[in-house]
Every structure is written in C-alpha cells, then in structure tokens.
Amino acid sequence: MSVAKLFTAPVPEEHADTLLELSFLVAAIDGRLDDAELDAFRALVGQVRGASPTDAQVDALLDRFAVHIEPREIEARVRELAPTLPSDVGDLAFKVSIGLGLVDMDESAAESQLHDAFAEALGLSEDKRGALTAEVHEALDAGGD
C-alpha cells in the first residue's frame, strides 16, 4: 500500500517538512511506529523530496519530529501546524495521514481522535473530510499494493 498514489502534484518545498511532520505525528500517536509505517514514511519522504532518502536522512527526520511524543503534545502540534498549510497542501496532508493510518491495518482510537483534531484544525467540513477519506480509500484500493 503506497501513499505515493495520493500525490497528484509536487509538494511546494516550503511546505514539505510540515507535511512530513504532520504525517509522522499521526502515525506516532498510538505510541509506536511498526515496520510497515516506517517503510511508508520512508516512501513518503522520497515522494515529497523527489529522491529516495538515505537511512541517515530518515533517522534525522524521525529524531527531529519525535520531540512531541505524548498524545497531548502531538495533538497540540498538529493544531499548530495544520493551519499553516495552504488548503491544497492541507488536503493532501490530511489524505496522507489517513493513508498512513491504514498502513498498519490497525487504526487506533488515538489515531481517529487525532484525525478529528487535524480536520478541525484545517477547517474541513464533514462533507470535505468524508470526500478526502473516500479519495484515499479509492486511491489505495486501486492497483492492489
């Protein structure tokens, strides 16, 4: 299952790290990053940056983003970062977070609550949130990986 399928255009460089951090935070809210989530994050970094990252580059991002590890800190950070994105990048960041939540096939209550907070921070209506979520399921179901 590749979150790369969610990208229809490059992410503007000035928003790349914010999108990556938001994605990491949503994946980390349940207190663990399993191998599938780490592999998906690595692929996401490559997609956003336009080149396959080295282990050192991925580790550096994980170290930088892991400052906020308690659920309250994570939610606060998501609420801080999300509104800084333009709407098209915010929509993509939300879709990527949904996609990463599906990678481990085990969406937790904490992930679901953080998706709610993320959508709220982006100012997404229920209809928009539902449409973005449906786009994720459609994209990830297509192609079978």
VOGU-3710 file (C-alpha; in Angstrom, 3 decimals, decimal comma):
1> msvaklftap> 0,000/0,000/0,000  1,720/3,157/-1,205  0,745/6,631/-0,045  2,555/7,898/-3,152  -0,690/7,187/-5,022  -2,230/10,153/-3,186  0,062/12,697/-4,851  -1,140/14,417/-7,996  1,419/17,248/-7,893  4,715/18,001/-6,158
11> vpeehadtll> 4,565/19,464/-2,660  5,910/23,022/-2,585  9,323/22,922/-0,925  8,307/25,429/1,751  5,573/23,043/2,957  7,397/19,717/2,586  8,707/19,422/6,147  5,346/20,443/7,619  3,582/17,735/5,623  6,189/15,182/6,697
21> elsflvaaid> 5,964/16,182/10,353  2,165/16,043/10,366  2,325/12,605/8,765  4,819/11,388/11,348  2,748/12,749/14,238  -0,414/10,992/13,097  1,461/7,712/12,647  3,132/8,078/16,060  0,016/8,964/18,085  -0,540/5,336/19,119
31> grlddaelda> 2,902/5,234/20,723  4,607/3,038/18,151  5,812/3,004/14,580  5,847/-0,510/13,179  7,911/-1,616/10,181  5,074/-1,000/7,718  4,612/2,558/8,989  8,357/3,225/8,856  8,538/1,866/5,304  5,572/4,047/4,311
41> fralvgqvrg> 7,183/7,090/5,953  10,428/6,419/4,069  8,482/6,225/0,789  6,656/9,418/1,715  9,944/11,232/2,318  11,134/10,091/-1,100  7,902/11,230/-2,747  7,969/14,645/-1,081  11,684/15,232/-1,565  11,857/13,771/-5,076
51> asptdaqvda> 14,602/11,246/-4,298  14,952/8,098/-2,220  16,218/9,101/1,228  19,159/7,518/2,987  18,719/5,824/6,351  20,533/8,781/7,929  18,103/11,266/6,365  15,062/9,337/7,573  16,584/8,923/11,039  17,310/12,666/11,218
61> lldrfavhie> 13,687/13,476/10,399  12,386/10,959/12,924  14,673/12,407/15,603  13,567/15,955/14,784  9,864/15,150/14,718  9,883/12,869/17,792  10,211/15,834/20,160  6,422/15,744/20,566  5,653/12,206/21,689  2,921/12,488/24,294
71> preiearvre> -0,610/12,411/22,840  -1,474/15,891/24,165  1,745/17,306/22,715  1,084/15,614/19,399  -2,439/16,991/19,166  -1,242/20,477/20,103  1,493/20,311/17,471  -0,978/19,137/14,794  -3,306/22,011/15,711  -0,360/24,404/15,446
81> laptlpsdvg> 0,997/23,148/12,117  -2,134/22,305/10,131  -3,444/25,864/9,703  -0,080/26,994/8,272  -0,666/24,969/5,111  -2,492/26,310/2,065  -5,751/24,449/1,507  -4,488/22,195/-1,302  -1,455/21,071/0,715  -3,615/20,758/3,834
91> dlafkvsigl> -5,992/18,483/1,949  -3,050/16,376/0,790  -1,553/16,246/4,295  -4,902/15,063/5,656  -5,181/12,392/2,952  -1,622/11,215/3,619  -2,367/10,979/7,344  -5,415/8,829/6,608  -3,314/6,658/4,285  -0,559/6,203/6,850
101> glvdmdesaa> -3,194/5,267/9,412  -4,282/2,430/7,136  -0,771/1,072/6,526  -0,573/-0,930/9,747  -4,165/-2,188/9,304  -4,824/-1,222/12,913  -6,347/2,253/13,287  -6,388/3,101/16,965  -8,850/5,304/18,816  -5,985/7,774/19,296
111> esqlhdafae> -5,434/7,960/15,513  -9,128/8,509/14,930  -9,248/11,291/17,524  -6,176/12,918/16,016  -7,743/12,769/12,544  -10,718/14,634/14,044  -8,407/17,291/15,508  -6,450/17,508/12,253  -9,623/18,012/10,191  -10,840/20,639/12,649
121> alglsedkrg> -7,509/22,491/12,558  -7,671/22,530/8,753  -11,240/23,810/8,878  -12,575/20,825/6,939  -16,325/20,343/6,845  -17,689/16,868/7,498  -18,505/16,585/3,792  -14,982/17,583/2,747  -13,433/15,230/5,282  -15,596/12,380/4,024
131> altaevheal> -14,711/13,144/0,408  -10,960/13,242/1,164  -11,184/9,986/3,110  -13,062/8,347/0,225  -10,337/9,545/-2,185  -7,725/7,838/-0,016  -9,595/4,537/0,037  -10,189/4,715/-3,714  -6,519/5,501/-4,463  -5,145/2,835/-2,157
141> daggd> -7,595/0,194/-3,345  -6,609/0,858/-6,968  -3,586/-1,088/-8,108  -3,603/-3,596/-5,291  -0,419/-2,752/-3,371
//
